[in-house]
Amino acid sequence: MKPPGFTSIRRQAAEALALQDARARERLVWMLDDENADVRATALDAVVMLDTDAPLSSAEAALRSSFEDVRRIGGREAMLRVRAGAEGR
C-alpha cells in the first residue's frame, strides 16, 4: 500500500522538473505513463512547456504513452500550437 500523499509528491516532482531545464524532459516523458492521471497531466504540461520550440516533439512523446488521456490531450495541444505558429507568421 502506498503512503498517503504519494501521488501528490509525484505530481510536485513533475512540476519541479518543469522548472529546471530540458535535461529533465526524459524523466517527464517517463512520467507520462504514471498510474495517476494528475501526475500524467502535470508531466504533459511540463513537457509541452519545455518543447515550445518543437511542438511536434511533445506530441510524439504523448502519442507514445500507454494512456489514452495523454495521447488525446497531447496530440490536441500540439496541433493547436502548430496552427498558432503558422497563423503567427
PDB file of N, CA, C and O in Angstrom:
ATOM      1  N   MET A   1       0.834  -1.180   0.000  1.00  0.00           N
ATOM      2  CA  MET A   1       0.000   0.000   0.000  1.00  0.00           C
ATOM      3  C   MET A   1       0.882   1.247   0.000  1.00  0.00           C
ATOM      4  O   MET A   1       1.861   1.337   0.740  1.00  0.00           O
ATOM      5  N   LYS A   2       0.518   2.181  -0.828  1.00  0.00           N
ATOM      6  CA  LYS A   2       1.303   3.413  -0.928  1.00  0.00           C
ATOM      7  C   LYS A   2       0.910   4.380   0.180  1.00  0.00           C
ATOM      8  O   LYS A   2      -0.260   4.464   0.553  1.00  0.00           O
ATOM      9  N   PRO A   3       1.881   5.102   0.699  1.00  0.00           N
ATOM     10  CA  PRO A   3       1.590   6.039   1.792  1.00  0.00           C
ATOM     11  C   PRO A   3       0.710   7.190   1.309  1.00  0.00           C
ATOM     12  O   PRO A   3       0.734   7.533   0.127  1.00  0.00           O
ATOM     13  N   PRO A   4      -0.076   7.796   2.223  1.00  0.00           N
ATOM     14  CA  PRO A   4      -0.893   8.950   1.850  1.00  0.00           C
ATOM     15  C   PRO A   4       0.001  10.069   1.304  1.00  0.00           C
ATOM     16  O   PRO A   4       1.105  10.298   1.798  1.00  0.00           O
ATOM     17  N   GLY A   5      -0.484  10.736   0.309  1.00  0.00           N
ATOM     18  CA  GLY A   5       0.277  11.837  -0.269  1.00  0.00           C
ATOM     19  C   GLY A   5       1.289  11.426  -1.322  1.00  0.00           C
ATOM     20  O   GLY A   5       1.974  12.279  -1.887  1.00  0.00           O
ATOM     21  N   PHE A   6       1.395  10.126  -1.595  1.00  0.00           N
ATOM     22  CA  PHE A   6       2.383   9.642  -2.563  1.00  0.00           C
ATOM     23  C   PHE A   6       2.134  10.226  -3.949  1.00  0.00           C
ATOM     24  O   PHE A   6       3.078  10.613  -4.637  1.00  0.00           O
ATOM     25  N   THR A   7       0.873  10.291  -4.361  1.00  0.00           N
ATOM     26  CA  THR A   7       0.536  10.869  -5.663  1.00  0.00           C
ATOM     27  C   THR A   7       0.894  12.349  -5.694  1.00  0.00           C
ATOM     28  O   THR A   7       1.432  12.842  -6.686  1.00  0.00           O
ATOM     29  N   SER A   8       0.599  13.046  -4.626  1.00  0.00           N
ATOM     30  CA  SER A   8       0.906  14.469  -4.556  1.00  0.00           C
ATOM     31  C   SER A   8       2.407  14.720  -4.696  1.00  0.00           C
ATOM     32  O   SER A   8       2.825  15.680  -5.343  1.00  0.00           O
ATOM     33  N   ILE A   9       3.199  13.865  -4.096  1.00  0.00           N
ATOM     34  CA  ILE A   9       4.655  14.015  -4.193  1.00  0.00           C
ATOM     35  C   ILE A   9       5.108  13.821  -5.635  1.00  0.00           C
ATOM     36  O   ILE A   9       5.964  14.568  -6.111  1.00  0.00           O
ATOM     37  N   ARG A  10       4.561  12.844  -6.336  1.00  0.00           N
ATOM     38  CA  ARG A  10       4.941  12.611  -7.739  1.00  0.00           C
ATOM     39  C   ARG A  10       4.503  13.776  -8.619  1.00  0.00           C
ATOM     40  O   ARG A  10       5.233  14.178  -9.524  1.00  0.00           O
ATOM     41  N   ARG A  11       3.302  14.326  -8.354  1.00  0.00           N
ATOM     42  CA  ARG A  11       2.824  15.475  -9.127  1.00  0.00           C
ATOM     43  C   ARG A  11       3.730  16.681  -8.878  1.00  0.00           C
ATOM     44  O   ARG A  11       4.066  17.406  -9.814  1.00  0.00           O
ATOM     45  N   GLN A  12       4.123  16.898  -7.631  1.00  0.00           N
ATOM     46  CA  GLN A  12       5.020  18.011  -7.304  1.00  0.00           C
ATOM     47  C   GLN A  12       6.390  17.816  -7.950  1.00  0.00           C
ATOM     48  O   GLN A  12       7.037  18.785  -8.347  1.00  0.00           O
ATOM     49  N   ALA A  13       6.825  16.571  -8.053  1.00  0.00           N
ATOM     50  CA  ALA A  13       8.103  16.295  -8.715  1.00  0.00           C
ATOM     51  C   ALA A  13       8.033  16.681 -10.184  1.00  0.00           C
ATOM     52  O   ALA A  13       8.982  17.250 -10.724  1.00  0.00           O
ATOM     53  N   ALA A  14       6.918  16.376 -10.833  1.00  0.00           N
ATOM     54  CA  ALA A  14       6.754  16.756 -12.240  1.00  0.00           C
ATOM     55  C   ALA A  14       6.775  18.268 -12.391  1.00  0.00           C
ATOM     56  O   ALA A  14       7.391  18.790 -13.321  1.00  0.00           O
ATOM     57  N   GLU A  15       6.112  18.973 -11.489  1.00  0.00           N
ATOM     58  CA  GLU A  15       6.114  20.441 -11.537  1.00  0.00           C
ATOM     59  C   GLU A  15       7.519  20.996 -11.344  1.00  0.00           C
ATOM     60  O   GLU A  15       7.924  21.931 -12.035  1.00  0.00           O
ATOM     61  N   ALA A  16       8.251  20.426 -10.415  1.00  0.00           N
ATOM     62  CA  ALA A  16       9.620  20.899 -10.146  1.00  0.00           C
ATOM     63  C   ALA A  16      10.540  20.627 -11.324  1.00  0.00           C
ATOM     64  O   ALA A  16      11.383  21.461 -11.652  1.00  0.00           O
ATOM     65  N   LEU A  17      10.393  19.480 -11.963  1.00  0.00           N
ATOM     66  CA  LEU A  17      11.230  19.162 -13.124  1.00  0.00           C
ATOM     67  C   LEU A  17      10.988  20.155 -14.254  1.00  0.00           C
ATOM     68  O   LEU A  17      11.918  20.513 -14.977  1.00  0.00           O
ATOM     69  N   ALA A  18       9.768  20.590 -14.404  1.00  0.00           N
ATOM     70  CA  ALA A  18       9.443  21.546 -15.470  1.00  0.00           C
ATOM     71  C   ALA A  18      10.169  22.863 -15.273  1.00  0.00           C
ATOM     72  O   ALA A  18      10.460  23.564 -16.241  1.00  0.00           O
ATOM     73  N   LEU A  19      10.457  23.196 -14.055  1.00  0.00           N
ATOM     74  CA  LEU A  19      11.121  24.465 -13.767  1.00  0.00           C
ATOM     75  C   LEU A  19      12.618  24.411 -14.019  1.00  0.00           C
ATOM     76  O   LEU A  19      13.281  25.448 -14.036  1.00  0.00           O
ATOM     77  N   GLN A  20      13.149  23.232 -14.212  1.00  0.00           N
ATOM     78  CA  GLN A  20      14.586  23.098 -14.388  1.00  0.00           C
ATOM     79  C   GLN A  20      14.970  23.391 -15.835  1.00  0.00           C
ATOM     80  O   GLN A  20      15.022  24.555 -16.230  1.00  0.00           O
ATOM     81  N   ASP A  21      15.233  22.380 -16.614  1.00  0.00           N
ATOM     82  CA  ASP A  21      15.636  22.599 -17.988  1.00  0.00           C
ATOM     83  C   ASP A  21      15.330  21.356 -18.809  1.00  0.00           C
ATOM     84  O   ASP A  21      14.720  20.403 -18.324  1.00  0.00           O
ATOM     85  N   ALA A  22      15.755  21.386 -20.029  1.00  0.00           N
ATOM     86  CA  ALA A  22      15.438  20.313 -20.959  1.00  0.00           C
ATOM     87  C   ALA A  22      15.990  18.959 -20.527  1.00  0.00           C
ATOM     88  O   ALA A  22      15.499  17.924 -20.979  1.00  0.00           O
ATOM     89  N   ARG A  23      16.998  18.946 -19.664  1.00  0.00           N
ATOM     90  CA  ARG A  23      17.535  17.663 -19.203  1.00  0.00           C
ATOM     91  C   ARG A  23      16.503  16.886 -18.391  1.00  0.00           C
ATOM     92  O   ARG A  23      16.587  15.663 -18.275  1.00  0.00           O
ATOM     93  N   ALA A  24      15.550  17.588 -17.841  1.00  0.00           N
ATOM     94  CA  ALA A  24      14.502  16.933 -17.063  1.00  0.00           C
ATOM     95  C   ALA A  24      13.441  16.295 -17.962  1.00  0.00           C
ATOM     96  O   ALA A  24      12.605  15.525 -17.490  1.00  0.00           O
ATOM     97  N   ARG A  25      13.477  16.609 -19.228  1.00  0.00           N
ATOM     98  CA  ARG A  25      12.447  16.146 -20.153  1.00  0.00           C
ATOM     99  C   ARG A  25      12.324  14.625 -20.184  1.00  0.00           C
ATOM    100  O   ARG A  25      11.213  14.098 -20.226  1.00  0.00           O
ATOM    101  N   GLU A  26      13.436  13.923 -20.164  1.00  0.00           N
ATOM    102  CA  GLU A  26      13.400  12.464 -20.227  1.00  0.00           C
ATOM    103  C   GLU A  26      12.602  11.885 -19.059  1.00  0.00           C
ATOM    104  O   GLU A  26      11.799  10.971 -19.242  1.00  0.00           O
ATOM    105  N   ARG A  27      12.820  12.409 -17.887  1.00  0.00           N
ATOM    106  CA  ARG A  27      12.079  11.950 -16.704  1.00  0.00           C
ATOM    107  C   ARG A  27      10.597  12.297 -16.830  1.00  0.00           C
ATOM    108  O   ARG A  27       9.735  11.490 -16.482  1.00  0.00           O
ATOM    109  N   LEU A  28      10.309  13.485 -17.324  1.00  0.00           N
ATOM    110  CA  LEU A  28       8.916  13.888 -17.502  1.00  0.00           C
ATOM    111  C   LEU A  28       8.193  12.987 -18.499  1.00  0.00           C
ATOM    112  O   LEU A  28       7.042  12.608 -18.282  1.00  0.00           O
ATOM    113  N   VAL A  29       8.869  12.649 -19.586  1.00  0.00           N
ATOM    114  CA  VAL A  29       8.263  11.754 -20.570  1.00  0.00           C
ATOM    115  C   VAL A  29       7.971  10.400 -19.928  1.00  0.00           C
ATOM    116  O   VAL A  29       6.940   9.787 -20.207  1.00  0.00           O
ATOM    117  N   TRP A  30       8.861   9.941 -19.082  1.00  0.00           N
ATOM    118  CA  TRP A  30       8.641   8.689 -18.365  1.00  0.00           C
ATOM    119  C   TRP A  30       7.395   8.797 -17.486  1.00  0.00           C
ATOM    120  O   TRP A  30       6.655   7.825 -17.332  1.00  0.00           O
ATOM    121  N   MET A  31       7.164   9.983 -16.908  1.00  0.00           N
ATOM    122  CA  MET A  31       6.009  10.197 -16.038  1.00  0.00           C
ATOM    123  C   MET A  31       4.698  10.258 -16.802  1.00  0.00           C
ATOM    124  O   MET A  31       3.632  10.240 -16.187  1.00  0.00           O
ATOM    125  N   LEU A  32       4.747  10.328 -18.120  1.00  0.00           N
ATOM    126  CA  LEU A  32       3.517  10.281 -18.917  1.00  0.00           C
ATOM    127  C   LEU A  32       2.834   8.925 -18.814  1.00  0.00           C
ATOM    128  O   LEU A  32       1.682   8.781 -19.223  1.00  0.00           O
ATOM    129  N   ASP A  33       3.519   7.943 -18.280  1.00  0.00           N
ATOM    130  CA  ASP A  33       2.949   6.615 -18.073  1.00  0.00           C
ATOM    131  C   ASP A  33       2.680   6.328 -16.591  1.00  0.00           C
ATOM    132  O   ASP A  33       2.511   5.171 -16.206  1.00  0.00           O
ATOM    133  N   ASP A  34       2.641   7.359 -15.774  1.00  0.00           N
ATOM    134  CA  ASP A  34       2.351   7.173 -14.354  1.00  0.00           C
ATOM    135  C   ASP A  34       0.931   6.646 -14.186  1.00  0.00           C
ATOM    136  O   ASP A  34       0.064   6.909 -15.020  1.00  0.00           O
ATOM    137  N   GLU A  35       0.697   5.910 -13.117  1.00  0.00           N
ATOM    138  CA  GLU A  35      -0.625   5.325 -12.878  1.00  0.00           C
ATOM    139  C   GLU A  35      -1.676   6.368 -12.519  1.00  0.00           C
ATOM    140  O   GLU A  35      -2.871   6.094 -12.624  1.00  0.00           O
ATOM    141  N   ASN A  36      -1.257   7.552 -12.099  1.00  0.00           N
ATOM    142  CA  ASN A  36      -2.187   8.584 -11.670  1.00  0.00           C
ATOM    143  C   ASN A  36      -2.386   9.639 -12.754  1.00  0.00           C
ATOM    144  O   ASN A  36      -1.418  10.170 -13.299  1.00  0.00           O
ATOM    145  N   ALA A  37      -3.642   9.936 -13.062  1.00  0.00           N
ATOM    146  CA  ALA A  37      -3.962  10.886 -14.128  1.00  0.00           C
ATOM    147  C   ALA A  37      -3.458  12.296 -13.826  1.00  0.00           C
ATOM    148  O   ALA A  37      -3.042  13.005 -14.742  1.00  0.00           O
ATOM    149  N   ASP A  38      -3.485  12.714 -12.564  1.00  0.00           N
ATOM    150  CA  ASP A  38      -2.987  14.054 -12.217  1.00  0.00           C
ATOM    151  C   ASP A  38      -1.492  14.177 -12.471  1.00  0.00           C
ATOM    152  O   ASP A  38      -1.015  15.206 -12.949  1.00  0.00           O
ATOM    153  N   VAL A  39      -0.765  13.127 -12.152  1.00  0.00           N
ATOM    154  CA  VAL A  39       0.678  13.127 -12.396  1.00  0.00           C
ATOM    155  C   VAL A  39       0.945  13.176 -13.891  1.00  0.00           C
ATOM    156  O   VAL A  39       1.809  13.927 -14.345  1.00  0.00           O
ATOM    157  N   ARG A  40       0.205  12.376 -14.663  1.00  0.00           N
ATOM    158  CA  ARG A  40       0.375  12.378 -16.127  1.00  0.00           C
ATOM    159  C   ARG A  40       0.075  13.751 -16.702  1.00  0.00           C
ATOM    160  O   ARG A  40       0.818  14.238 -17.555  1.00  0.00           O
ATOM    161  N   ALA A  41      -1.004  14.386 -16.251  1.00  0.00           N
ATOM    162  CA  ALA A  41      -1.380  15.708 -16.764  1.00  0.00           C
ATOM    163  C   ALA A  41      -0.317  16.752 -16.446  1.00  0.00           C
ATOM    164  O   ALA A  41       0.024  17.577 -17.294  1.00  0.00           O
ATOM    165  N   THR A  42       0.202  16.714 -15.230  1.00  0.00           N
ATOM    166  CA  THR A  42       1.245  17.662 -14.840  1.00  0.00           C
ATOM    167  C   THR A  42       2.516  17.437 -15.652  1.00  0.00           C
ATOM    168  O   THR A  42       3.159  18.391 -16.088  1.00  0.00           O
ATOM    169  N   ALA A  43       2.870  16.179 -15.849  1.00  0.00           N
ATOM    170  CA  ALA A  43       4.058  15.860 -16.651  1.00  0.00           C
ATOM    171  C   ALA A  43       3.874  16.311 -18.093  1.00  0.00           C
ATOM    172  O   ALA A  43       4.801  16.847 -18.700  1.00  0.00           O
ATOM    173  N   LEU A  44       2.682  16.095 -18.643  1.00  0.00           N
ATOM    174  CA  LEU A  44       2.422  16.520 -20.022  1.00  0.00           C
ATOM    175  C   LEU A  44       2.518  18.033 -20.154  1.00  0.00           C
ATOM    176  O   LEU A  44       3.115  18.537 -21.105  1.00  0.00           O
ATOM    177  N   ASP A  45       1.936  18.757 -19.207  1.00  0.00           N
ATOM    178  CA  ASP A  45       2.044  20.230 -19.234  1.00  0.00           C
ATOM    179  C   ASP A  45       3.507  20.657 -19.225  1.00  0.00           C
ATOM    180  O   ASP A  45       3.896  21.583 -19.936  1.00  0.00           O
ATOM    181  N   ALA A  46       4.306  19.982 -18.422  1.00  0.00           N
ATOM    182  CA  ALA A  46       5.727  20.327 -18.314  1.00  0.00           C
ATOM    183  C   ALA A  46       6.474  20.019 -19.614  1.00  0.00           C
ATOM    184  O   ALA A  46       7.307  20.811 -20.053  1.00  0.00           O
ATOM    185  N   VAL A  47       6.180  18.879 -20.225  1.00  0.00           N
ATOM    186  CA  VAL A  47       6.833  18.523 -21.493  1.00  0.00           C
ATOM    187  C   VAL A  47       6.452  19.538 -22.569  1.00  0.00           C
ATOM    188  O   VAL A  47       7.305  19.985 -23.335  1.00  0.00           O
ATOM    189  N   VAL A  48       5.188  19.894 -22.623  1.00  0.00           N
ATOM    190  CA  VAL A  48       4.735  20.888 -23.614  1.00  0.00           C
ATOM    191  C   VAL A  48       5.454  22.211 -23.389  1.00  0.00           C
ATOM    192  O   VAL A  48       5.868  22.869 -24.344  1.00  0.00           O
ATOM    193  N   MET A  49       5.603  22.600 -22.122  1.00  0.00           N
ATOM    194  CA  MET A  49       6.295  23.851 -21.810  1.00  0.00           C
ATOM    195  C   MET A  49       7.762  23.802 -22.242  1.00  0.00           C
ATOM    196  O   MET A  49       8.286  24.782 -22.771  1.00  0.00           O
ATOM    197  N   LEU A  50       8.417  22.678 -22.020  1.00  0.00           N
ATOM    198  CA  LEU A  50       9.821  22.545 -22.412  1.00  0.00           C
ATOM    199  C   LEU A  50       9.998  22.474 -23.929  1.00  0.00           C
ATOM    200  O   LEU A  50      11.048  22.849 -24.452  1.00  0.00           O
ATOM    201  N   ASP A  51       8.979  21.997 -24.629  1.00  0.00           N
ATOM    202  CA  ASP A  51       9.077  21.810 -26.074  1.00  0.00           C
ATOM    203  C   ASP A  51       8.437  22.947 -26.867  1.00  0.00           C
ATOM    204  O   ASP A  51       7.940  22.716 -27.969  1.00  0.00           O
ATOM    205  N   THR A  52       8.438  24.147 -26.342  1.00  0.00           N
ATOM    206  CA  THR A  52       7.769  25.246 -27.039  1.00  0.00           C
ATOM    207  C   THR A  52       8.339  25.494 -28.432  1.00  0.00           C
ATOM    208  O   THR A  52       7.612  25.920 -29.328  1.00  0.00           O
ATOM    209  N   ASP A  53       9.619  25.234 -28.622  1.00  0.00           N
ATOM    210  CA  ASP A  53      10.230  25.448 -29.933  1.00  0.00           C
ATOM    211  C   ASP A  53      10.022  24.267 -30.886  1.00  0.00           C
ATOM    212  O   ASP A  53      10.265  24.377 -32.087  1.00  0.00           O
ATOM    213  N   ALA A  54       9.576  23.157 -30.341  1.00  0.00           N
ATOM    214  CA  ALA A  54       9.378  21.944 -31.160  1.00  0.00           C
ATOM    215  C   ALA A  54       8.101  21.232 -30.712  1.00  0.00           C
ATOM    216  O   ALA A  54       8.174  20.176 -30.083  1.00  0.00           O
ATOM    217  N   PRO A  55       6.927  21.801 -31.030  1.00  0.00           N
ATOM    218  CA  PRO A  55       5.669  21.237 -30.535  1.00  0.00           C
ATOM    219  C   PRO A  55       5.421  19.796 -30.966  1.00  0.00           C
ATOM    220  O   PRO A  55       4.729  19.050 -30.273  1.00  0.00           O
ATOM    221  N   LEU A  56       5.972  19.409 -32.085  1.00  0.00           N
ATOM    222  CA  LEU A  56       5.761  18.029 -32.518  1.00  0.00           C
ATOM    223  C   LEU A  56       6.505  17.037 -31.634  1.00  0.00           C
ATOM    224  O   LEU A  56       6.130  15.866 -31.572  1.00  0.00           O
ATOM    225  N   SER A  57       7.546  17.484 -30.954  1.00  0.00           N
ATOM    226  CA  SER A  57       8.269  16.605 -30.033  1.00  0.00           C
ATOM    227  C   SER A  57       7.390  16.211 -28.854  1.00  0.00           C
ATOM    228  O   SER A  57       7.396  15.053 -28.436  1.00  0.00           O
ATOM    229  N   SER A  58       6.635  17.165 -28.317  1.00  0.00           N
ATOM    230  CA  SER A  58       5.747  16.831 -27.201  1.00  0.00           C
ATOM    231  C   SER A  58       4.592  15.960 -27.674  1.00  0.00           C
ATOM    232  O   SER A  58       4.132  15.084 -26.941  1.00  0.00           O
ATOM    233  N   ALA A  59       4.122  16.195 -28.899  1.00  0.00           N
ATOM    234  CA  ALA A  59       3.058  15.341 -29.440  1.00  0.00           C
ATOM    235  C   ALA A  59       3.555  13.914 -29.609  1.00  0.00           C
ATOM    236  O   ALA A  59       2.841  12.963 -29.292  1.00  0.00           O
ATOM    237  N   GLU A  60       4.759  13.762 -30.100  1.00  0.00           N
ATOM    238  CA  GLU A  60       5.343  12.431 -30.272  1.00  0.00           C
ATOM    239  C   GLU A  60       5.470  11.718 -28.926  1.00  0.00           C
ATOM    240  O   GLU A  60       5.153  10.533 -28.817  1.00  0.00           O
ATOM    241  N   ALA A  61       5.930  12.433 -27.910  1.00  0.00           N
ATOM    242  CA  ALA A  61       6.059  11.834 -26.577  1.00  0.00           C
ATOM    243  C   ALA A  61       4.687  11.428 -26.045  1.00  0.00           C
ATOM    244  O   ALA A  61       4.534  10.351 -25.467  1.00  0.00           O
ATOM    245  N   ALA A  62       3.700  12.281 -26.238  1.00  0.00           N
ATOM    246  CA  ALA A  62       2.349  11.980 -25.760  1.00  0.00           C
ATOM    247  C   ALA A  62       1.764  10.769 -26.474  1.00  0.00           C
ATOM    248  O   ALA A  62       1.119   9.928 -25.847  1.00  0.00           O
ATOM    249  N   LEU A  63       1.984  10.678 -27.772  1.00  0.00           N
ATOM    250  CA  LEU A  63       1.424   9.561 -28.542  1.00  0.00           C
ATOM    251  C   LEU A  63       2.059   8.222 -28.169  1.00  0.00           C
ATOM    252  O   LEU A  63       1.487   7.167 -28.442  1.00  0.00           O
ATOM    253  N   ARG A  64       3.221   8.261 -27.555  1.00  0.00           N
ATOM    254  CA  ARG A  64       3.880   7.017 -27.119  1.00  0.00           C
ATOM    255  C   ARG A  64       3.395   6.539 -25.758  1.00  0.00           C
ATOM    256  O   ARG A  64       3.726   5.429 -25.342  1.00  0.00           O
ATOM    257  N   SER A  65       2.623   7.352 -25.064  1.00  0.00           N
ATOM    258  CA  SER A  65       2.120   6.967 -23.752  1.00  0.00           C
ATOM    259  C   SER A  65       1.147   5.799 -23.888  1.00  0.00           C
ATOM    260  O   SER A  65       0.479   5.647 -24.911  1.00  0.00           O
ATOM    261  N   SER A  66       1.079   4.994 -22.860  1.00  0.00           N
ATOM    262  CA  SER A  66       0.140   3.872 -22.876  1.00  0.00           C
ATOM    263  C   SER A  66      -1.250   4.293 -22.386  1.00  0.00           C
ATOM    264  O   SER A  66      -2.161   3.469 -22.315  1.00  0.00           O
ATOM    265  N   PHE A  67      -1.406   5.570 -22.050  1.00  0.00           N
ATOM    266  CA  PHE A  67      -2.692   6.066 -21.558  1.00  0.00           C
ATOM    267  C   PHE A  67      -3.356   6.960 -22.603  1.00  0.00           C
ATOM    268  O   PHE A  67      -2.741   7.877 -23.147  1.00  0.00           O
ATOM    269  N   GLU A  68      -4.631   6.665 -22.867  1.00  0.00           N
ATOM    270  CA  GLU A  68      -5.366   7.404 -23.891  1.00  0.00           C
ATOM    271  C   GLU A  68      -5.492   8.892 -23.560  1.00  0.00           C
ATOM    272  O   GLU A  68      -5.436   9.731 -24.459  1.00  0.00           O
ATOM    273  N   ASP A  69      -5.662   9.227 -22.280  1.00  0.00           N
ATOM    274  CA  ASP A  69      -5.827  10.634 -21.930  1.00  0.00           C
ATOM    275  C   ASP A  69      -4.610  11.452 -22.346  1.00  0.00           C
ATOM    276  O   ASP A  69      -4.755  12.576 -22.827  1.00  0.00           O
ATOM    277  N   VAL A  70      -3.435  10.909 -22.169  1.00  0.00           N
ATOM    278  CA  VAL A  70      -2.200  11.612 -22.545  1.00  0.00           C
ATOM    279  C   VAL A  70      -2.105  11.700 -24.071  1.00  0.00           C
ATOM    280  O   VAL A  70      -1.763  12.751 -24.613  1.00  0.00           O
ATOM    281  N   ARG A  71      -2.402  10.612 -24.753  1.00  0.00           N
ATOM    282  CA  ARG A  71      -2.321  10.627 -26.225  1.00  0.00           C
ATOM    283  C   ARG A  71      -3.291  11.640 -26.823  1.00  0.00           C
ATOM    284  O   ARG A  71      -2.926  12.394 -27.725  1.00  0.00           O
ATOM    285  N   ARG A  72      -4.517  11.660 -26.325  1.00  0.00           N
ATOM    286  CA  ARG A  72      -5.546  12.556 -26.865  1.00  0.00           C
ATOM    287  C   ARG A  72      -5.204  14.018 -26.584  1.00  0.00           C
ATOM    288  O   ARG A  72      -5.207  14.843 -27.497  1.00  0.00           O
ATOM    289  N   ILE A  73      -4.912  14.336 -25.340  1.00  0.00           N
ATOM    290  CA  ILE A  73      -4.634  15.730 -24.955  1.00  0.00           C
ATOM    291  C   ILE A  73      -3.324  16.210 -25.568  1.00  0.00           C
ATOM    292  O   ILE A  73      -3.246  17.335 -26.061  1.00  0.00           O
ATOM    293  N   GLY A  74      -2.305  15.377 -25.542  1.00  0.00           N
ATOM    294  CA  GLY A  74      -1.012  15.769 -26.106  1.00  0.00           C
ATOM    295  C   GLY A  74      -1.074  16.044 -27.588  1.00  0.00           C
ATOM    296  O   GLY A  74      -0.467  17.000 -28.071  1.00  0.00           O
ATOM    297  N   GLY A  75      -1.795  15.225 -28.307  1.00  0.00           N
ATOM    298  CA  GLY A  75      -1.948  15.443 -29.744  1.00  0.00           C
ATOM    299  C   GLY A  75      -2.703  16.718 -30.051  1.00  0.00           C
ATOM    300  O   GLY A  75      -2.344  17.463 -30.962  1.00  0.00           O
ATOM    301  N   ARG A  76      -3.752  16.961 -29.284  1.00  0.00           N
ATOM    302  CA  ARG A  76      -4.555  18.174 -29.496  1.00  0.00           C
ATOM    303  C   ARG A  76      -3.741  19.427 -29.180  1.00  0.00           C
ATOM    304  O   ARG A  76      -3.789  20.405 -29.926  1.00  0.00           O
ATOM    305  N   GLU A  77      -2.997  19.400 -28.082  1.00  0.00           N
ATOM    306  CA  GLU A  77      -2.153  20.546 -27.708  1.00  0.00           C
ATOM    307  C   GLU A  77      -1.147  20.872 -28.812  1.00  0.00           C
ATOM    308  O   GLU A  77      -0.964  22.033 -29.177  1.00  0.00           O
ATOM    309  N   ALA A  78      -0.508  19.845 -29.331  1.00  0.00           N
ATOM    310  CA  ALA A  78       0.497  20.064 -30.375  1.00  0.00           C
ATOM    311  C   ALA A  78      -0.135  20.641 -31.628  1.00  0.00           C
ATOM    312  O   ALA A  78       0.429  21.543 -32.247  1.00  0.00           O
ATOM    313  N   MET A  79      -1.306  20.130 -32.009  1.00  0.00           N
ATOM    314  CA  MET A  79      -1.983  20.662 -33.195  1.00  0.00           C
ATOM    315  C   MET A  79      -2.294  22.139 -33.030  1.00  0.00           C
ATOM    316  O   MET A  79      -2.090  22.927 -33.953  1.00  0.00           O
ATOM    317  N   LEU A  80      -2.787  22.515 -31.857  1.00  0.00           N
ATOM    318  CA  LEU A  80      -3.121  23.918 -31.606  1.00  0.00           C
ATOM    319  C   LEU A  80      -1.890  24.805 -31.648  1.00  0.00           C
ATOM    320  O   LEU A  80      -1.939  25.921 -32.166  1.00  0.00           O
ATOM    321  N   ARG A  81      -0.780  24.308 -31.101  1.00  0.00           N
ATOM    322  CA  ARG A  81       0.460  25.099 -31.103  1.00  0.00           C
ATOM    323  C   ARG A  81       1.032  25.247 -32.497  1.00  0.00           C
ATOM    324  O   ARG A  81       1.524  26.317 -32.856  1.00  0.00           O
ATOM    325  N   VAL A  82       0.973  24.184 -33.289  1.00  0.00           N
ATOM    326  CA  VAL A  82       1.466  24.254 -34.670  1.00  0.00           C
ATOM    327  C   VAL A  82       0.598  25.221 -35.459  1.00  0.00           C
ATOM    328  O   VAL A  82       1.112  26.046 -36.214  1.00  0.00           O
ATOM    329  N   ARG A  83      -0.706  25.123 -35.288  1.00  0.00           N
ATOM    330  CA  ARG A  83      -1.633  26.014 -36.009  1.00  0.00           C
ATOM    331  C   ARG A  83      -1.397  27.463 -35.598  1.00  0.00           C
ATOM    332  O   ARG A  83      -1.378  28.347 -36.455  1.00  0.00           O
ATOM    333  N   ALA A  84      -1.219  27.723 -34.310  1.00  0.00           N
ATOM    334  CA  ALA A  84      -0.984  29.086 -33.827  1.00  0.00           C
ATOM    335  C   ALA A  84       0.328  29.629 -34.391  1.00  0.00           C
ATOM    336  O   ALA A  84       0.415  30.808 -34.733  1.00  0.00           O
ATOM    337  N   GLY A  85       1.338  28.782 -34.488  1.00  0.00           N
ATOM    338  CA  GLY A  85       2.618  29.207 -35.060  1.00  0.00           C
ATOM    339  C   GLY A  85       2.497  29.532 -36.525  1.00  0.00           C
ATOM    340  O   GLY A  85       3.123  30.479 -37.001  1.00  0.00           O
ATOM    341  N   ALA A  86       1.701  28.765 -37.257  1.00  0.00           N
ATOM    342  CA  ALA A  86       1.518  29.012 -38.688  1.00  0.00           C
ATOM    343  C   ALA A  86       0.731  30.299 -38.908  1.00  0.00           C
ATOM    344  O   ALA A  86       1.016  31.043 -39.847  1.00  0.00           O
ATOM    345  N   GLU A  87      -0.247  30.569 -38.061  1.00  0.00           N
ATOM    346  CA  GLU A  87      -1.046  31.785 -38.207  1.00  0.00           C
ATOM    347  C   GLU A  87      -0.264  33.022 -37.807  1.00  0.00           C
ATOM    348  O   GLU A  87      -0.566  34.121 -38.273  1.00  0.00           O
ATOM    349  N   GLY A  88       0.743  32.859 -36.946  1.00  0.00           N
ATOM    350  CA  GLY A  88       1.526  33.994 -36.469  1.00  0.00           C
ATOM    351  C   GLY A  88       2.585  34.453 -37.452  1.00  0.00           C
ATOM    352  O   GLY A  88       3.252  35.462 -37.223  1.00  0.00           O
ATOM    353  N   ARG A  89       2.742  33.730 -38.530  1.00  0.00           N
ATOM    354  CA  ARG A  89       3.790  34.099 -39.500  1.00  0.00           C
ATOM    355  C   ARG A  89       3.372  35.217 -40.398  1.00  0.00           C
ATOM    356  O   ARG A  89       4.142  35.636 -41.262  1.00  0.00           O
TER     357      ARG A  89
END
